[in-house]
Amino acid sequence: MNPDSPRNSRLFWGCFIALVTCAFGFVVRAQVIGEWQTEFNLSETQKGDILGVGFWPFAFSIFVFSFIIDKVGYGRVAAFGFLCHLVSTVMLVTAKNAAQLYWGTFIFALSNGTVESYINAAVAAMYPREKTKWLNILHAAWPGGIALAGVIGIGLSGWSWQTKIALTFLPTVVYGLLLVGQKFPISERVAAGVSYREMLADFGALGMFAATYLIGVQVCEGILHLTAGQFLWPLLPATILAGAFGLGVRSLGQPVYFFLLLIMLPLATTELGVDSWITELMGPEMGALGLNAGWVLVYTATIMTVLRFFAGPLVHKLSPLGLLACCAALAVIGLLTLSRAAGATILIAATLYGVGKTFFWPTMLGVVAERFPRGGVLTLNCIGGVGMLGLSVGMVFLGNIQDKRVAADLVARDHAGGSVLAATYLGAEKASVFGTYRALDQAKLKAAPAADQQTVAAVQAGAKKNALSTAALFPAIMLACYLALILHFKSRAGYRNEEFGNA
């Protein structure tokens, strides 16, 4: 097919706006969660449930559709995603209780995974020789949607949360009109005559283990509410399922692909996890400047949007893995700088972080599409699904290190000054997947004297900065992994785009 034809241009931009819609929901939900808490009397646990359910159903739907999309057709999957976006937005706008908020968010997350399941495969099929370039351009829609929704949210700060949620109808209707009646391309795998069984074999037992284990971890936390042994319980069932799958397709899978799946865990936390926390983490410093902390997220998202349109020359110059390694190094420097930034230096630090995280997600998709074309839609989409599943654990980790740091700093301050802040304002011990911890009792803190509130706020600000410096470990791990992959491919005649003639 001709990727430059007007018909295919319309298809591409329909996929682009569909991803913008996904980003809208991500941002608006974070903007209105405080208003939901007040109106529906939500506990912190209920808030966590609603925010958490915005992620793991994405992985569920992308996994399911990756196995069947070549059989049922891209158009039917796109129609299902569009319908879910409409239904979920209506449910959220008309919500009367916490249950409606939960299930509306659940369906919205399902639609996001559905969208991701067809847009990546469609664009990879349209541009088979420039997959990394065009996947980066496609995924400029995510930060672009975040920046647009962020600006609108800040500008409409006095408007009702229902109005903010209803804005999601706009990109939904636009992408629906663009995609209606469009003919989607046939995937490379199908066009090349590679069998469904061969696709499953490329994914193999290793890929199935990564997917089922992380799904099991999420089930333990999000559905069964288990904390003790959450990481151990899924090991046996995941091993059995992966073993049976491997025997059925007679393949362990691609070891390099499994390694890429593991890299997606710190990658998703570095990009999306920190994005989810960045407004909260930078609140104290931005507040001191008299600015809304949301501008940090808008600024970094704008950087990403612009740069992803120019990924092609960088990929050509550095190679996909070289670009990923450079970005990981910049992300480390950016997060460490943000953790120490104050005043105007926040802009410099945010720029480093924004540039660093720009090419992570779409370039990883590009590497998978280029190196494992026989895996088709399954290997391409499951890399994103695994990232989303790992993100739910990464977000808990970022919150947990803040709670533990606040508690430790209050105890240290009490010992040094003879105060009793820890005993007064820390709540009872709680359990989490990262061990027991004590968090601030918000009710007691709200009733505290002004001097104590200021002291605790200063301790919290320090803990938030500490969380950013700790988060720098994730891109540091990624940097080591990308360097290892570069050496691996160098020992095997270098990295190349595997087409079906040479795969």
N, C-alpha and C positions, 0 to 999 in steps of 0.2 A: 504494500500500500504506500501511497505518496504522503509522507508526514506533513508536507507543506500545503496540501490542498485545503481550501476553505472549510470543507466538511470536517476534516480532521483537526483543523484549528479550533473549530467550535467544540469538538469533543474534548480537546485538551483543556480549553478554558472552562468547560463544564466540570471537568474533574478538579480543576484548580479551585473554582468557587465552592465545590462540595467540601474541599478540605478547609477553606475559609470558614464555612459553617461549623465544622468540628471545632475549630479554634475559638469561635464565638462562644460556644457553649462552655468550653474550658474556662475562659476568662470571666464571663458573666456569672457563672456559678460561684467563683471565688469572690467576686465583688459583692454578691447579695447574701452570702451565707450568714453574715452578721445580722442582717435584717430578718432573715428567716428565723434565726435564733430568738430574736425579740418577739416576733409576731406569733410564732408557734411554740414558744417556751421550750426550745430544744436544749438538751443537755450537751456537754462537750462530746460525750460518747455518740449521741445522735448526729451531731455535726460531723464527727469523724466517719460515721457510717455513710452519710450522704455524700461526703467528699470522696470516700474510698470507692463507692459503687460507681463513681464516674470513670473508673479506670479498668477494673478487671473484666467487666462484661465486654469491653473492647477486645480483649485477648480471646475471649470465648468465641465471639462472632467471627473474628478474622481467622481463627483456626478452623472453625466449621466450614466457612465458605471457601477456604483455600483447598479443602478436599473435594468440594463439589462444584465449584464455579465453572470449570471447563465443561461440565456436563449440563448444568442448568442454564448457563448463558450469562454473560456480563450484564445484559440489559435487564433481566429479571432481578438480579442481585441489586443493581442500581435502583430499580423501582422500590424494592423492599427497604433499602436504606433511606430513600427519600420519604417514604411513608412513615417510617419510624421517627425521622426528624420532625415531621409535622405533628404526629401524635404526641411525642414527648414534650414538645414545646407547648402544645395546648394543655397537657396535664400539669406542667409547671406553672403556667400563667394562671390557671384556675385552681391551683392547689388550695385545699382547706385544712390539711393536716400533714404531719410528718411522713405518714405512709405514702401520700401522693407525691411528696417531694422525692422520696426514696425511689419509687417506681418510675417516676418521670425521668429522674437522672439515670436510672438503670437502662431504660429504653433509649435514651439519648446516647449512652455509651455503646449500646449495641449497634446503633446506626453509625457511630464513628468507626467502629471496627469493620462494619460492612462496607463503608465508603473506602477505607484503606485497602480492603481486599480486592477491589476492582481497579482503583485508579493507578496503583503501582504497576500492576500487570499490564494494563492498557497502554500506559506510557512506555514501558519497556518494550512492548511489542511494536509500537509506532516508531521508536527510534532505536533499533537493535544495535547500531554501531556507535551510538552516543548515549548510552543508558545513564551513566553517572551524571553527565551534563544535564539531561532533561529531567531526571529525577530530582536533582537539586533545584531546577527551575520550578517544577511542580510543587516541591515542598517549601518554596518561598511563600506559598499560600498560608502555611501554618503560622509563622511569625507575623506575616502580613495581617492575618485575621486577629492575632493577639494584639498587635499595635492598634489596629482600627477599633476593636472592641474596648481596649484600654482607654483610648482617647475619648470615646463616646461615654464610657462609664464614669470617667473623671469629670467630663463636661456635664453629665446628667446626674451629678451627685445628689441633687435635691429631688429627683424624680422617684416615683414608686418602683419597687423591685419588679412588679408585673410588667411595667413598660420596658425596663431593661431586658427582661427575658424575652418579651415579644419582638424585640429587634432581631432576634434570630430568624424570624420568619422571612426577613428580607433576603439574605443570601440563600436561604433554602428555596424560595420561589425562583430566584435567578438561576440556580444550577438545575432546578427541575425543568425550566423552560429550555435551557441550553442542551440538556441531555435527551429530552423527549424525542423519540423517533430516530435517534442516532444509531448507526451501525458500529458496534465495537469491533476492534480487530481480533483475529484469532491469535491465541498465545503462540509464542515461538515453538514451544514444545509440541503443541498439537499440529502446527503447520509443518514441522519437521518430521512428523510421524513417530515421535518418541512416545512409547506406550505409557499408560497410567502407572503400570507396575514399575517401570524404570524411574518415573518421577518419585514414587514412594521409596525406591531403593536409594536414591540420592539423599533423601531425608534420613532414612535408616533408623536403626535402633537408638543411636546417639541423639538424633534430633527429637525422636519421640520421648526419650527419657527427660531431656531438658524441658519440653513442653508439659508433660504430664506431672513432673515433679513440682514445677512452679505453680501449676494449677492446683495441685494438692496443698501446697503451702498456703495459697490464697483461700482455699476452701476451709482449711483449719482456722485461719484468722477471721475471714469475713463472714463465714456461715456458721461454723461450729464454735467460733470465739475461743479457740484454744490458744494458749500462749506457751505453756510448758511443753517442750518437745515439738513445737510447731514445725521445726526444720527436720525432725527425725521421722515423724509419723508418715509422711508421704514417700519415704525412701523405698520401702518394700513394695507397695502397690505400683509405684512408678517403674521400678526395676522389672517387676513381673510383666506389666503392660508393654514396656519397651522391648523386653526379651521376646515376648510373643510376636510383637510387630516385626522385629528383626528377623525372626525365623520365618515369618510369613512372606516377607519380601526378599529374604536371603541376603541381607545386607546390614552391616554395622553402620553404614552411612559414611559421609565425608568428614574425616577428622578436622580438616580446616574449617568446615562449616560449623561444626560443634564448637570450635574455638571462637568463631565469630559470635555464636549465640551467647557464649560466656561474656564476651566483651560488651554485649548489649546491656548487661546488668548495670555496670558502673556508668555506661554511656547515657542510659535513660535517666538515671539519677542526676548526672551532671547537667543535662540539658533541661528536662522537664521537671525533675524533682526540685532543683534549685529555683527554677522559674516559679514553681508553686509557692516557694517560701520567700522569694526575693523581696516582695513588698513588706512582709513581716520582718525579715532580717535587716533590711535597710531602713526601717521605720524611724528608729532613733536618730540616725545621722541626717536623713532627709528632713525630718521634723525640725531639727536644729537649724536647717537652712530655710525653713518656712515653706517647704515643697511637699507635695503628695508623693509618698514613696512609690506609688504606682508608676511614676515617670521613669524609674529605673528599668522596669520591665518593658515599658513602651519603647524606650530608647534602644535597649539591646535587641528587641524584636525588630525594630526598624533597620538596624544594622544588618541583621540576618536576612531580612527580606531583600534588601538591595544587593548584598553580596552573592546570594544564591543565584541571582540572574547572571552572574559572571563566573560561575564555577567552571565553565568549559575550558578557558585558557589556563586556569590553575591546575585542573586535572591533567591537561596536556603537558604542562611544565613539570609538575611534581609527581604525577601518577596518583591514583586514588589513595593508596596506602601512605604515600609521602604527604599528601594533603592532610590525611587524618592524623598523622604523627605531629605535623606542625600545629594543627588545631589543638591537639591534646596539650602540647607544651604551652601554648598561649592561654588555654583554659586554666592550667595550674597557676601561671603567673597572675592571671586576672583574678581568680578567687582569693589567692593569698594577698593580693593588693587590696581587693575589696574588704578583706577582713581587717585591714589596718587603715583604710581610707577615712578621711575626714574632710569636710568642706569641699572645695573645688576638685580635689584629687579623686573624689568619687566618680567624676565624669571620665577621667583617664582610666581608672580601674574598671568601670563598667564597659568602656570601649574594648579593653583587652579581653574581658570575659565574653562580650558579645561577639567579637570576631572569632574567638576561640571555639565557641560552641556552634558556629554557623553551619558548618558542613558535616557535622557528625552523622545525624540520622539519615539524610538522603544519600550520602556517600557510602555508608554501610550498605544501604539497599542496592546501590550501584555495584559495589564489589560482589555481592551475592548474585545479582542478575548477570554480571559479566563472567564470574567464575563458575557458576552452577546453573547454566541454562536448562540442563536436563531436569533439574528439580522443579522447574516451572513456577507456577503460582505458589506452590506449597513452600519451597525453600525461601522464596522472596518475601512472602507475607509473614511467615512464622518468625522471621528475625525481628519484625516489629512487634508481634504478639508477645514474644519472650521479653522484649524490652519493657513493655507495659506491665507485665506480671512482676518483673523485677523492681519496677518503679514503686509499686505499692509497699514493698519492703524498704526500699531506699528512703521513701518519705517518712516512714515510721522512725528510721534511724536518725534522720536529720532532726526530728522533733525530740527524740529520746536524748540525744547528746545535749540539747539545750536544757532539758529538765535536769539532767544529772549535773551539768555545769553550774546551773543556778543553785542547786542544793549544796554542792561542794563549796561554792564561793560564799554562800550565806554562813555555812558552818565555819569556814576559815575566818570570816569577818567577825563572827561571834567570839571565836577564840582569841582573836587579836584585840578586840575592843571591849570585851565583856558584855556584849549585847545578847539578846535572845531572839534574834530575827528568825532563825531556822525553826526553833521550837514553836514560835508564834504563828508563822505564816506558811510553813510547809504542811501539806496534808498527810494523810495516812499512806503507808507504803502500798504501792501498786505493782502489779506484775505485767511484764511485756515480753516480747520475743527476745529482747536484748537484756533480760534480767530485771530485777526489781529496781524501783526508783521511787522518789518522793517528788511530787510536783507542788507548785504554789496553790494554796487554797484561795481561789479568786474572791469568794465571799468575804473571807477575813481580810484580804488585802484591800478590798474596796472600802471596808470600814476602818482601815488603819489611819493613824495620824499622818498628816502631810509629809512630815520628815521621814517616816518609815517608808511611805510610798515612793518618795524620791530616791531613797537608798536602794530599795528593791528594784526600781526602774533602772538605776545605773548598773546593778548586777545583771539584770536581764539583757541590757544593751551589750555588755561584755560577752554574755553567753551567746548571743546572736552572732557576734563577730567570730567567736570561737567556732561556731557551726560552719561558717564559710571557710575558715582555714582547714577544718577537718574534711569538708567536702572536696578540698583540693586533692585529697588522696585518690579520689575516683579517676580524674583525668591522668593522674600520675601512673596509676595502674594501666590505664589505656595506652599511654605513651610507651610503656615497656612492652605491651602486647603488640602494638603496631610495629615497633622496631624489630621484634622477634619475627613477625610475618614478613617484613621486608627482607630480612636475612634468609628466611625460609625460601622465598620465591627467587632471591638472587642465586641461591644454590641450585635452583632448578630452571635456569635459563630466563629468569625474570618473570614479572607479572604481565599477563596479557588478557585481552578480552576473548574468552572462549566462545567461538561461534560453533554452530552445529557441524560445520565442515571439519573443525579441528578439535572439537571437544572429546 
